[in-house]
Amino acid sequence: MGTAPLPLRTILGAKLASNAAPVAATIAISALILLAGGQIDAIVALEVLLTGFGAFFLMVNIGLSSDARKPNLSWTTPNDVVKRGFPITVVVIGGMALAFAGGAASFALSLTWGTMAGTAWNLAVGTLCLATGWLVFQHTCRIAKPYLVR
């Protein structure tokens, strides 16, 4: 990255956008289909969008940060980078833990205090994940070290 003609922030932003755009589109289409079909109302569609994309955005930024700090430059096949890297493991395991813990908390709140408590939890967690993901991205842009491949 140190020899690239673009700023580090642009390169990291492009990596983020190439993953975030398809996920955001998929989540938005899913929410619209459910909404148009009458399966959910507008507030639940907002929950789907905010919570789903928020969790994704946080975890992908954590993985991007890990990759930017310690890039794997010793790979021999693309599978080494794509499927066996530490950042991928962190994103997958962390995403599953976040989804399970968030879902369990939402379910418990809904049972205890009603569905609006679960809805409020989901909206708050989605917003918090989006904000935290953005802060992680900002931090990554500041601390990522440009490296030179020789």
C-alpha positions in Angstrom: 0.0 0.0 0.0 2.9 2.3 0.6 3.7 2.4 -3.1 0.2 2.9 -4.3 -0.7 6.3 -5.9 -3.8 6.6 -3.7 -4.2 7.5 -0.1 -4.4 4.6 2.4 -7.9 5.7 3.4 -9.1 5.4 -0.3 -7.7 1.9 -0.6 -9.3 0.7 2.7 -12.6 2.5 1.8 -12.7 0.7 -1.5 -12.1 -2.7 0.2 -14.9 -1.9 2.6 -17.3 -0.6 -0.1 -16.8 -3.7 -2.3 -18.1 -5.8 0.5 -20.7 -3.4 2.0 -22.5 -2.5 -1.2 -23.7 -6.0 -2.0 -24.7 -6.8 1.6 -26.6 -3.5 2.0 -28.4 -4.2 -1.3 -29.3 -7.7 -0.3 -30.6 -6.7 3.2 -32.6 -3.8 1.7 -34.2 -6.0 -1.0 -35.0 -8.6 1.7 -36.7 -6.0 3.9 -38.6 -4.6 1.0 -39.9 -8.0 -0.1 -41.0 -8.8 3.4 -42.6 -5.4 3.7 -44.4 -5.6 0.4 -45.6 -9.1 1.1 -47.2 -7.9 4.4 -45.0 -10.2 6.5 -43.5 -7.3 8.5 -44.4 -3.7 9.2 -42.2 -0.6 8.6 -40.5 -0.7 12.1 -39.5 -4.3 11.7 -38.2 -3.5 8.2 -36.1 -0.8 9.8 -34.9 -3.3 12.4 -33.9 -5.7 9.6 -31.9 -3.0 7.8 -30.3 -1.4 10.8 -29.5 -4.5 12.9 -28.4 -6.6 9.9 -26.2 -4.0 8.3 -24.9 -2.7 11.6 -23.7 -6.1 12.7 -22.1 -6.7 9.3 -20.5 -3.2 9.3 -18.9 -3.7 12.7 -17.5 -7.1 12.1 -16.2 -6.4 8.6 -14.4 -3.3 9.9 -12.8 -5.4 12.7 -11.6 -7.8 10.1 -10.4 -5.0 7.9 -8.5 -3.5 10.8 -6.9 -6.8 11.6 -5.9 -7.3 8.0 -4.5 -3.8 7.6 -2.4 -4.1 10.7 -0.8 -7.5 9.9 -1.4 -8.3 6.2 -0.7 -11.9 5.1 2.0 -11.4 2.4 3.3 -15.0 2.4 0.4 -16.8 0.8 0.9 -19.2 -2.0 -2.7 -19.7 -3.2 -5.7 -17.3 -3.0 -7.4 -19.7 -0.7 -4.8 -19.0 1.9 -5.8 -15.4 2.1 -9.6 -15.7 1.5 -10.5 -18.7 3.6 -7.7 -19.4 6.1 -6.7 -15.9 7.3 -7.1 -14.7 10.8 -9.3 -11.7 9.8 -11.8 -14.1 8.2 -11.9 -16.2 11.3 -12.5 -13.2 13.5 -15.3 -11.9 11.3 -17.1 -15.2 11.0 -16.8 -16.3 14.7 -17.4 -12.7 16.0 -20.4 -12.3 13.7 -22.0 -15.6 14.9 -21.4 -14.6 18.5 -22.9 -11.1 17.9 -25.9 -12.6 16.1 -26.6 -15.2 18.8 -26.1 -12.9 21.8 -28.1 -10.1 20.2 -30.9 -12.4 19.2 -31.0 -14.0 22.6 -31.1 -10.6 24.4 -33.9 -9.4 22.0 -35.9 -12.5 22.7 -35.5 -12.2 26.4 -36.4 -8.6 26.4 -39.5 -9.2 24.3 -40.6 -12.0 26.6 -40.0 -9.9 29.7 -41.1 -6.4 28.8 -43.0 -6.9 25.5 -42.2 -6.6 21.9 -41.4 -2.9 22.0 -38.5 -3.6 24.3 -37.1 -6.1 21.8 -37.6 -3.6 19.0 -35.9 -0.8 20.9 -33.0 -3.2 21.7 -32.5 -4.2 18.1 -32.6 -0.6 16.9 -30.2 0.5 19.6 -27.8 -2.4 18.9 -27.9 -1.7 15.1 -27.2 2.0 15.7 -24.4 1.2 18.1 -22.8 -1.4 15.7 -22.9 1.1 12.9 -21.3 3.9 15.0 -18.7 1.5 16.4 -17.9 0.1 12.9 -17.4 3.7 11.7 -15.1 4.4 14.6 -13.1 1.2 13.9 -12.7 2.2 10.3 -11.5 5.7 11.3 -9.0 4.2 13.7 -7.9 1.7 11.0 -7.2 4.5 8.6 -5.0 6.2 11.2 -3.0 3.2 12.4 -2.7 1.1 9.3 0.9 1.0 8.3 1.8 1.3 4.6 3.9 -1.7 3.7 6.2 -2.3 0.8 6.2 -5.6 -1.0 9.7 -6.4 -2.3 
